[in-house]
Amino acid sequence: MTEEPKIDDDRVCSTLTWKDVVLPSSVSEADLDALIFAETDKCWLKVARIVGNVFQAIETRRIRLPMDIIAARIAKLVEVGRLQSQGNLTMWRHSEVRLPRS
């Protein structure tokens, strides 16, 4: 059993990229995006907070999904312009995302 990365850690939490992710059949990309956007706002929010909240929401559905997959999806959403970021996204406590300003 692999241990989940600590979100209160100041080091790099994950370097997983979206192209290397294989989602379980119980979760679609659209489902994951909806959970991420439900936790995101127009103001800056820590990536650690969003990852943790999405992880908890997925766990309540009895689905096992590592935190680094959630973070990889957030980074992909930033890459395609659906979220804005500041800081190093691999360091969840030292980066923030928000919905793009109109």
ChimeraX attribute file (.defattr): number of C-alpha atoms within 10 A of each C-alpha:
attribute: neighborCount
match mode: 1-to-1
recipient: residues
	/A:1	3
	/A:2	5
	/A:3	6
	/A:4	11
	/A:5	13
	/A:6	13
	/A:7	18
	/A:8	10
	/A:9	12
	/A:10	11
	/A:11	13
	/A:12	15
	/A:13	21
	/A:14	16
	/A:15	13
	/A:16	16
	/A:17	16
	/A:18	18
	/A:19	9
	/A:20	9
	/A:21	13
	/A:22	8
	/A:23	13
	/A:24	10
	/A:25	6
	/A:26	11
	/A:27	13
	/A:28	11
	/A:29	9
	/A:30	9
	/A:31	11
	/A:32	19
	/A:33	15
	/A:34	13
	/A:35	18
	/A:36	21
	/A:37	17
	/A:38	12
	/A:39	15
	/A:40	19
	/A:41	13
	/A:42	13
	/A:43	11
	/A:44	15
	/A:45	19
	/A:46	20
	/A:47	29
	/A:48	23
	/A:49	16
	/A:50	23
	/A:51	25
	/A:52	17
	/A:53	16
	/A:54	24
	/A:55	22
	/A:56	15
	/A:57	14
	/A:58	18
	/A:59	12
	/A:60	10
	/A:61	9
	/A:62	10
	/A:63	14
	/A:64	13
	/A:65	18
	/A:66	15
	/A:67	20
	/A:68	21
	/A:69	22
	/A:70	24
	/A:71	28
	/A:72	22
	/A:73	21
	/A:74	26
	/A:75	23
	/A:76	16
	/A:77	19
	/A:78	19
	/A:79	12
	/A:80	9
	/A:81	12
	/A:82	14
	/A:83	20
	/A:84	19
	/A:85	22
	/A:86	15
	/A:87	14
	/A:88	13
	/A:89	24
	/A:90	20
	/A:91	21
	/A:92	25
	/A:93	21
	/A:94	16
	/A:95	17
	/A:96	21
	/A:97	24
	/A:98	21
	/A:99	18
	/A:100	14
	/A:101	8
	/A:102	4
